[in-house]
């Protein structure tokens, strides 16, 4: 099973004339709506704080970007950056899951994470440019790599998240309260399996198929090389893994995946279905945005039987 890198890669580069996306643009969310592709990407500039930029495209390959970021840090909870967006369209809204990197959660005086400060946050938008914060999925723990499923499951909003080193499921009535009682582990790293032996985390929003939720995830090994894998989760209970192949589907090969801000990284937050193809958008070495594609049927077949 092969993902094909697009000939125009990398499809988005840092802009040395800008102050906020000077050094790195990477790990974008991409969503297709009303015939256009919308990209919300992570950018780092002169102050090394991550902000979210916006770009639009007709073909998903050539992009026009706005001059200023559309979503930026606003207080102590995200003062060190807004990272790794994943976007879901649900009930006429766009919901962004993003990592807030800061030092304390608004007003709570509570450290978000000992010595670190990461929060799995949600925000809402009607137009993909103006974003309103909803709140965190969890506070006071090492938790990120979260995303919202594109429909309610058994009457509840459902999200994947990551309690290091495992992927978890959470459920909510209103996207604000994610009761601890709803949280269940989905799967973790496989210590014997090389490429996904150390930690795992969800990639883009899972794709609903007749066989289950088709899910792409990232993992790293003892050399800290980030690769991507695929698996299938139960449609009615995504905490149940239907099948998880041993092999990975994608790994760093190109120079801009092997060298960049963080070496040996392919990291994806978006897998968009375009006709019969899956467009996988990813960050190369935390430095550039790239695109790889493969037929949906092939990916599904691999996730079921690989
Ligand atoms: C993870 C995330 C990603 C990043 C990756 C590799 O922890 O923070 O944003 O791409 O590390 O550096």
Boltz pocket constraint, residues with backbone or C-beta under 6 A from the ligand:
constraints:
  - pocket:
      binder: B
      contacts: [[A, 27], [A, 83], [A, 84], [A, 226], [A, 262], [A, 265], [A, 267], [A, 283], [A, 286]]
      max_distance: 6.0
